[in-house]
Amino acid sequence: MNLHAPGEVRNIVYSADGKSVTVTYRVTLYGTDAEIFRESTGTSSVEEVGYGDPVQKAEAMAFRRACARFGLGLHLYHEE
């Protein structure tokens, strides 16, 4: 996907109290004469124990949300 729709982390912000981290992610689709992008954010608690570090979890959340704004992967969220 990165060849046709590269993504990039735009911003990583820790809360003032240091208890959460927010990542802004942008996915860009390039066409023949234009490009379009969608951005979204993901937030994770620094104190939450589980798989991955807080920045990794926030980035994954932001990536999924940015893709969903294009309509990519929406079928994964619907029950049949």
FENNOR-V855016 format. One record per helix or strand of 2 or more residues. SS is the DSSP state (A for helix, B for strand). FROM is the first residue (numbers start at 1). TO is the last residue. If there is no record, write none. Layout:
((SS,FROM,TO) (SS,FROM,TO))
This chain:
((B,7,14) (B,20,30) (B,35,45) (A,54,70) (A,74,76))
